[in-house]
Structures are given as structure tokens and as C-alpha cells.
Amino acid sequence: MSNGPVSLTVRGGCAHVVVDNPPVNALSRDVRAGIETAMRAALADRSADCIVIRAAGRTFVAGGDIGEFDGPLLPPDMNDVVALVETSDKPVVAALHGTVLGGGLELALGCHARVAASETRLGLPEVTLGLIPGAGGTRRLPRAIGLRKALDMIVEGAPIRAGEARTLGLVDEIVDGDLPAAAETLARSLVGTDLAPRRLGSAARATAGEDVDAILAAARARVAQSWPWSTARRAAIESVAQGVDNELDAALARERALFEQCRAGGESKALIHMFFAERDAVRVPAWAAAANAMPIARVGVVGGGTMGRGIAIVFAAAGIPTLLHDSNPAARAAARVGIDAHFKSQAERGRLAPEAAQAAAAAATIVDSLDAFAPVDLVVEAAFEQMAVKLEVFRQLDRVTRPDAVLATNTSTLDVEAIARATGRPDNVLGMHFFSPAPVMRLLEIVRTPLTGASALRSVVDLSRRIGKTGIVVGNAFGFVANRMIFEYQRQGEFLVEEGASPEQVDRVLVEFGMPMGPFAMADMAGLDVAWFLRKEIPQMRPAGRRYSALADHICERGWFGQKTGRGWFRYEAGGRKPLPHPEVDALVDAERRRLGLSPRTVADEEIRERCLFALVNEAARLLDEGLAARPGDIDVIYAQGFGFPRWRGGPLHWADAIGVAHVHRRVEAYHDAGDPWLQPAPLLARMAAEGVKFSELERKAWIRR
Ligand code: COA
């Protein structure tokens, strides 16, 4: 029998209920209905004594269908489906493989036993989407593995491996061979046995011996410490707590009520937006989708500085043979040492097996001459950030590499099209803007120029996935997307300090908002000398006739470059990263205020939040209008991954939609009217505010071009 995405077959007395809903067997309404129908048929079928629930394809059920979470939950209710399984008189065994997540694990917990392929991972990740398990997970998991461990899994949201699940008693057997056959054998062996102790929903509480109050208190304290913003985690703990002693029906009803509260809240809307935005952002753009990707088997990197080294590490870690060249022999030697040290420390910290670390280090070769790049398929240039230097490097690369090799620049501020034009293959030139430190930061801006060809673009988008990066295609304009917005944000921070705020106050307000650090601590971490160099070198950093804050220049003139020199906006203890007050900067700020004739005023926290963050939103509207970012979600992902904009707020544009585009526009306009030329409302923002349009609606309304 086949019922849409769920089929039923009976063989040798065992019924197999098979879910087949690619790609991840999510529990859509049709799947829930299909399981219910198949279960009823299996229960009614006299030729079947026992039942196996399993899934086709790459994984068992990986959760509820997230796409259905923004509408009413349609019947059948997953709790009823699980109850049908759990109360069955015929033993039901779940055969697990792939990622058994959320509703998938809840379905498996309703079964009387579970077998798992050895590579399986199991978890309840709902809190990472701002939700809690809604089909008995908070009730049954503690009864399966004890309260402490269940709370860890539910609060962290991270899956565990099959081996650990076996040790904890969450799965009965690990199977290396034929999974359906093993599940069938176990199901047969349970026929005629007492299933009551295997019905986790109504089983006696498995918390005997555990200090329930202490464990719950510890979980609450942990959430307050690590995820103070997380309504979902607090709700999950409350649901687990009430499920310890409540009757099953009451426990499930309460869990569902808490789930619904979370589903209606802003946190889940923001996190679900991020889930889909992260997947949309890395799609190959439609215009390049039909192109052939070039196989990228060997890579060259130009530049042995921090960035070049980091980029070489990224490729080598992905197992791609990588050549690194720097014209300076000392830099070449330092790059070798740096790359080896990186992989050694990865092995020492247990992040890589020693053999894997060795193999990765061996994948990177330092070469004395660019001529060695003749066989590579792609070069990433990370040389000195000066146009003359880049043009010379690209002319050389154009000579030494194969004509079909892709040449990428890691510039963060220069014109990629001008670089492309210096070569005889402008269609095979683009930007690959890695963020620092390259091995850690997932974000990669893939910069296309009007000359970039579909095949080169497609190749690099595909490659970014292979090297574990979120490769997002952006347009070629000063600062691309990430830096162009962050410049506006930092600029407002500096103006606010000139007007009377302290760097500490600005940073505190933005950290309280949810940023991992404030703009000044971030600048100190990145190194103030880098931006100083750019301000001197690049005219766009200092448009004539516009307000300009020279505070950072004055700090740099004293040789204070941030963390690495122990002083910057803040002071740092030797080797420390914690920003401490820096009274000499206060004195410098006072002097600058006097020079500018500004008498310091008290700046309200609200003004700091608005000016810094609305500047981001306003600039984003310009980027979308100019076609430099393909969709608002791309900008949200860039800010979450590149600068730690809180995912639970959904990125700057989802957040702007949530607080109201018209409100943002009104405030930006007010600051502009009060004399800040930088906060002139973007035309798109003004139009959106006037017509009541949200960022999330721009694509559908075709208000932005790609
Ligand atoms: N509901 C709806 N769609 C889902 C989904 C879900 N629970 N899980 C994954 N998908 C979709 C993705 O959007 C993606 O669609 P796309 O190809 O159109 O972009 C596709 O399935 C593949 O997912 P992807 O994440 O790209 O594949 P992966 O192999 O890297 O990871 C998972 C697979 C299951 C580990 C991952 O998708 C995941 O963590 N999903 C969420 C699981 C979850 O939170 N479940 C509980 C829900 S309450």
C-alpha cells in the first residue's frame, strides 16, 4: 500500500511503514497523515505481528516541516500519531539512520524500541529555531535517558552520536549491516512480551535517584548565563519540569501550549527566517545555474601574510592541494611555520586526528616562484591592499596560469572590475572576500563584476560549499556588502563619542542589544592600523565635504593599534583580550571635542542603538536598490555570520521589519534633519515606509533587481 509519501508493506509477519519525503523526510501534513493511515492498516492487518518504522533516502525523519510552522498546524496532530504508535499492541521498532531530529526523534521515542545505523545522529534541536519539542519530546526523552542528560540535549539543541545514544539507552542496538532486517528481528523478538515498560510516555519517571530540583535549577542557571535572550530554552525547561510528575495527557497539553507560545513569538520567527535565509543565500544565482562548474582540484594563493596563510589553511583543510607564494622569502618561511602551527594546534586540541592534521599541512606547499602556479585551477590573491600591487600580481598570474583558470582577489576595498581588466580573461576574474581569521569565519563574499562569467561564478559558489564557507554572491562596489554597512555603523559610533558618549557606553549598549562586542572593541580586535591605512589610501573612506571623525587617526598616530599593541580605543593587559578603560583616550577625546567646538552632552542609550543600527538598515536599503545584494536575507546572513548580529533577532533587515520599517525611516529622517548628512534616508527605505512594504516583501513585489 502506498499513501503519498508513506508506504506500507508486510513481509513475513512484519509490517514496514516507510516514509519517503525527500530531501530530509520532514513531517509535513501528508507525512503525518500517511504514517497514521499506514499504522492503522498495519494494526488491522492480521498477517502482521509487529511493525518497523523507517525512512527511505539519506535520513530518517529530520524533524517537523519548518515551512509549515508559520500557518495553523493542520491535522493530524503529531501527538496523536505518536500515541497511535506508542499504544500499539504490536511491537513497533524504529530503524534510524542519518539525522534523527526534532519530530523524527519524538516519533522514534513513541516506538517500543530503536535500532540505529552507526553514523546516525539524534537530537532535539528545536531551541535553535526558537521552539521547543512539541510532540512529547520534553516528556519522553527524560524517561528514556534521565533528566540531566535529556535537559542537556534539549537546552543545547545539539545532536548526539549513535554510540552515545546506545550508552544512554536511547537506542537498543547499533547496526552496521542491513538496518531494516535488524529492526525486523528486534520487532519479532518483542512479540508477546510486555510492552508497558517500553511505553515511555506513561512509563514511571526515570528520574529516580536524580535530584530533580537541583538539576532543573542548574539548567535554568545555565540558560541565564549562556542564552539570556532565549525564551525557548526557558520554556523547554519549564516543559521538562512539569513533565516529570504530571499525567501524560496534561504533560503533553502543557508542552503544546508552551510550543505554541514560542511559535507565536519573535525569536522563532527570526531563527526560522535565518534557517531559510542561510540556505537561500548560497544558491547559485539563476543566471549562472546552467553553466558548467570547472573542477577545482588545485589552488594557488598569493601572499603569505595573515590572510594568505589563513586562506591556504582553509583549502588545505578541505584536502585541496594548495600552493602558496609570497615574493618575500621571509614571509614564505613565516607562512610555512604558521600553517604547520595551525594544524599542530588543531591536533593538540582534539579538533583533528593527528594523521588528518598532518595530511592537511602536507596539502599546502610553499613555492618560490609564481611559475609554479601553471597547473592550478584557481588562484586567490591576498597581496598588499594597493591597486598598483594587485594589478601587477594579476598581470603576472594571467601570464603564468592556464587561460581557463579562475583568478580571484581577496581585496576588501578595491575595484574588482579594474583588476579583471588588467587580465586577458576578465570573465574568469572575481572577488573572494574572506573574513579574518579565515579558518574560523564561515562568511565568504563572492564578488561578481559585470564581466564575470557564469562558469567562473558557478565554480566558486560550488567550491565555497566544499571548503565549508557560506559563499554569498555580492556586487562590485566599494566595501561590497559587509564592509560598506559596517563603515556606517562604526562611523556613527565615532560621531556619538565626539558628541558626548564614551566608547564604553557605545559598546555596552550594542552588547546589550546582542552583538558579541561593540564597534570599538571590534575595531581594536581587527587592528586600527588596517583601517587607518585605508583612510589615507582610499578616497571613498573620506568623502570631501562630509563630516569626518579623526578620533581613530589620532589614536593611531600614537602607535596604538588595538589589541595587538595593548592599547587602542581600550587598554589591554599583556596578551589579554578584555577591553579595559583607557584614560588617555578619554583625554584625547576631550581635546578633539574642544578642537571641534563640541560641548559634550549626555547621549541616551536609545540614541546609540538607533543611530548605529538604523545606519546599517539604511545602508542595506541602498545596497538592495543598487542590486549589490540579491535579497534582504543575504544581508541578514552576512551580518549574522560576519559580525555576530544576533541570529535570534533575525539579522538587521528581519529586525527592521519586526520593529517597523516606517519607524526606522522616521528616526533616520529625524537624525538627518538634526544635521547628520550621513543619515539621509535611502530612497528605497523612504518608498517602503510610504507604502508600508517590508524587506521580506521586496522580492515578491519585484522592487529589487538581482
Ligand atoms: N523542514 C523543512 N525543510 C527542511 C527541514 C525541515 N525540518 N530540514 C531541512 N529542510 C530542507 C532545507 O531547507 C533544504 O532545502 P533546499 O534544498 O531547498 O535548500 C533541504 O531540506 C536540505 O537541507 P540542508 O540543511 O541543506 O541539508 P544538510 O544535509 O546540510 O542538513 C539537516 C540536513 C536535516 C541536518 C538540516 O537540514 C537540519 O538541521 N534541518 C533542521 C532540523 C530541525 O531543526 N528539525 C527540527 C524541526 S522543529
Residues whose N, C-alpha, C, O or C-beta is under 5 A from the ligand:
A	BS01	COA	P23 V24 A26 A62 G63 G64 D65 I66 G67 T99 L101 G102 G103 P125 E126 R279
